[in-house]
Amino acid sequence: MPRRILQGTVVSTKAAKTIVVRTDTTTKHPVYGKTMRGSKKFHAHDEASTAKLGDVVQIVECPPKSALKRFELLKVVKAAGEQIADSASDVALEETPAPAKAAAQEQPSA
C-alpha cells in the first residue's frame, strides 16, 4: 500500500522532535453542491527540529512512532514569512507616480 503524503501548515512545535501540522481540505456537498472546507491536525516526527511555526511542510505516513505520531517530516516546502515575488505587482508599483510627482504635474507652472 502506498504511503500518504500530505501538505499542511505547522501550527505547533512545543513538543520535542514533534510538530503538529494542520491540513486543509475542500469537498463538495453531495446534495447541495456547496464547497465545504475542513481541516485536520496530524502529529509528525521531526528528528532535527527543522520545521518552524507557520512553515508549509510535507509529511509522509510511517509506522507508529508514539501514541499520536503516525507521520514523519518529509520536507519544508516554504519557510514562514517567505515572500513569493510577483513580477506583475512589482511593475505596477514602479509605474505608479509618487504623490509628490502627481501633485507637481497637476499644478500649472507660472
Secondary structure, DSSP 4 states (H G I P E B T S, - for coil): -PPPEEEEEEEE--STTEEEEEEEEEEE-TTT--EEEEEEEEEEE-TT----TT-EEEEEE-S-SSSS--EEEEEEEE-TTPPPP-HHHHHHHHHSPPHHHHHHHHSPP-
